[in-house]
Amino acid sequence: MNTEDPDRLKNFFTELETRRTLLTTITETHNKLINNFISLDETLTKKSQILDARIAKYKKHTDKTLAALTVRDNGLTDKEVTLAARVEHLKESAIRDIETANSLDPEENSMLDSLRMCFRRMDSKRLIKYLLGKRKESVQVRADINTATEEAVDLPELVLETVEEFVELKLSGRKVVGMADRRWACGILIQAGLPLLPYGESLAIGRSMKERAVKVLEIWKGILGGGEGSGGVGSGEATMFLQMVIGFGLKHKFDDEYLRQLVVEFAGRRETAKLAVALGYGDDEMRDIIEELVKAGRDIEAVYFSFESGLTEQFPPIPLLKSGIKNYQENTSKEVPSWDEILNEMGVVIKIIKCIEDHKLESQFSRDELQNRYNELEKMKAASKKAAPPPASTSKPVDKRHRSERGDGGFSRPPKSTRWAKSSHRKGRRPPPGQEHSAARSSNPGGSGGSGYGGGGDNPPQDAGGASLPPTDPAT
């Protein structure tokens, strides 16, 4: 065998190995390219599907918008006729008012007629004055004012003018007699004039009026104090402020965290849950708020939020109610409670009963034990008054606004009726009429009618013998 043959064979196998390595590299590269192309094809397919879905969604939205515009366009003629008839009606009513020279004398006009006259004349000062005079008839006021608002030529303008006057009065720093009643009257007008609409819908309000609203709300935000609650923020004014923000569509003008803090802090007011929904809080935000309330031991407030947000499956109301009652019982374990503790406990019991009634939970949760406890507390209160009459203070009148609650189940500040009692035990006088019930009303999550602001709360219902009973009607 030739000596060159081994070298040739060695070179041949070396070259063969090189080509095999090259072929392997080419094969791996080819597979990578195929995988990349497959992945790219899948990505493009998914994006194409997403794009097709968005196009279909936008097309559906466009068709819906065009259909709505067509309906509005077709209804313009009828709307013109309706508005012309309304203008004519307002004109005739104004002429009749001038000719008859009607006054706001309650002996001459019914409450509804007097309210209509105020709204028709767009006279905010006269309207507030009239409402202040009817403070003791707040149930009838709420029943009539929504109908009377139809007479206003520009209802948002009237509401804004009233709020400007209220904020200016607060800003002046003057001591005004009956400021709580004025706050109540202003709140009643805000509720009637700026009804809560589904999130995304808004009243037809001009840009210049919105700018005015932003200015007055910024000022109001700076002086939103002087009431009860953490930081001195009054719960009545806080809910009024939130409804103004919602009604004028100004949520984007204020810090989200600030608005959320107001909602959480004053969750004890029954309308606060509705305000949270109107602010556009979705399931995630409402879930976080409910969890925060439960963690703080504010289970009764959590029930309102769970119902308003539709999260009752995740946060069942019955376990929350049981937990709320347990917290309340742990904080009222004394066999012989003091006068202050009786008032506070009566307020908590009424709040729980009201929550059961508001959400029609009587069939799932008996209120008999709570009702019996309330009756016992009434007897204890009567016995305490006979044994040592709780005296009254000569200080300013009681402001019956609802108090914010702490996580331990107690109140951040005692109700003012409690403070009357504390200060007056040292003076030996009885409380003025009506003060002994203020604690019970202050603990009601919604106040009188479920919607009162500030000075809120009507007199509690009574039986034939005059004994006070917990409210069993939404109007109480």
Secondary structure as GFF3:
##gff-version 3
##sequence-region A 1 476
A	DSSP	alpha_helix	4	100	.	.	.	ID=ss1
A	DSSP	alpha_helix	111	121	.	.	.	ID=ss2
A	DSSP	alpha_helix	124	133	.	.	.	ID=ss3
A	DSSP	three_ten_helix	135	137	.	.	.	ID=ss4
A	DSSP	alpha_helix	138	148	.	.	.	ID=ss5
A	DSSP	three_ten_helix	149	151	.	.	.	ID=ss6
A	DSSP	alpha_helix	155	172	.	.	.	ID=ss7
A	DSSP	alpha_helix	179	193	.	.	.	ID=ss8
A	DSSP	alpha_helix	207	222	.	.	.	ID=ss9
A	DSSP	three_ten_helix	230	232	.	.	.	ID=ss10
A	DSSP	alpha_helix	235	247	.	.	.	ID=ss11
A	DSSP	three_ten_helix	251	253	.	.	.	ID=ss12
A	DSSP	alpha_helix	256	265	.	.	.	ID=ss13
A	DSSP	alpha_helix	272	278	.	.	.	ID=ss14
A	DSSP	alpha_helix	283	295	.	.	.	ID=ss15
A	DSSP	alpha_helix	299	309	.	.	.	ID=ss16
A	DSSP	alpha_helix	317	330	.	.	.	ID=ss17
A	DSSP	alpha_helix	339	358	.	.	.	ID=ss18
A	DSSP	alpha_helix	368	387	.	.	.	ID=ss19
A	DSSP	alpha_helix	416	424	.	.	.	ID=ss20
A	DSSP	three_ten_helix	435	437	.	.	.	ID=ss21
A	DSSP	alpha_helix	438	442	.	.	.	ID=ss22
A	DSSP	three_ten_helix	448	450	.	.	.	ID=ss23
###
